C-alpha cells in the first residue's frame, strides 16, 4: 500500500533486532546508518552482509553523531 502512495519511504530498524530480516525483505534499497565511535567495524560489515543476503541494494552509508576536529567557526568558513 505504501508503494502505491509514495515514491519512497524511510524505515529505521536496528540490525540486531529479530524482525529486521523480515523488514529487509520488503525493501528494495537501504542506507546503512552508523554511529561514530559506537558502531564497531565488525558490526557494520555484518549489517552489510545481512542486507546483501536479503537482496537489498546498499545505496550508501551515513556516519552519524560525528565530532568536528576543528572549531565550528573555522569549519563554517571552509
MOBEL-V654863 format. One record per residue. N is the residue number from 0. RES is the residue in one letter. SS is DSSP state (H for helix, E for strand, L for the rest). PHI is phi in degrees with one decimal (* if undefined). NEAR is the number of other ideal C-beta (glycine too) atoms within 12 Angstrom. Layout:
N,RES,SS,PHI,NEAR
N,RES,SS,PHI,NEAR
//
This chain:
0,X,L,*,7
1,X,H,-62.8,13
2,X,H,-63.4,11
3,X,H,-76.2,7
4,X,H,-94.8,8
5,X,L,-120.7,10
6,X,L,-69.4,9
7,X,L,-158.6,14
8,X,L,-146.3,16
9,X,L,-102.8,15
10,X,L,-131.2,22
11,X,L,-104.2,16
12,X,L,-146.0,26
13,X,L,-75.5,19
14,X,L,-63.9,30
15,X,L,-87.9,14
16,X,L,-80.1,15
17,X,L,-68.9,10
18,X,L,-91.3,14
19,X,H,-61.9,24
20,X,H,-57.7,22
21,X,H,-66.2,14
22,X,H,-66.1,21
23,X,H,-61.1,29
24,X,L,-65.8,17
25,X,L,-90.5,20
26,X,L,-98.0,28
27,X,L,-89.7,19
28,X,E,-150.7,20
29,X,E,-146.5,31
30,X,E,-119.0,23
31,X,E,-87.4,32
32,X,E,-104.7,25
33,X,E,-112.4,25
34,X,E,-96.5,20
35,X,L,-58.5,17
36,X,L,62.1,12
37,X,L,-125.5,14
38,X,L,-70.8,25
39,X,L,-82.0,15
40,X,H,-55.5,13
41,X,H,-62.1,12
42,X,H,-66.8,18
43,X,H,-64.4,23
44,X,H,-65.8,18
45,X,H,-62.7,19
46,X,H,-62.9,32
47,X,H,-60.5,26
48,X,H,-64.9,18
49,X,H,-63.1,28
50,X,H,-62.4,30
51,X,H,-64.3,17
52,X,H,-62.8,15
53,X,L,-80.5,24
54,X,L,80.7,16
55,X,L,-89.8,27
56,X,E,-74.7,16
57,X,E,-89.7,25
58,X,E,-78.6,17
59,X,E,167.2,14
60,X,E,-133.9,20
61,X,E,-117.3,19
62,X,E,-99.9,17
63,X,E,-94.1,16
64,X,L,59.9,13
65,X,L,-81.5,15
66,X,L,-103.5,13
67,X,L,-77.3,13
68,X,L,-76.7,10
69,X,L,-123.8,11
70,X,L,-57.1,11
71,X,H,-58.8,11
72,X,H,-58.3,9
73,X,H,-70.6,10
74,X,H,-58.9,12
75,X,H,-64.9,9
76,X,H,-84.7,8
77,X,L,-75.2,10
//
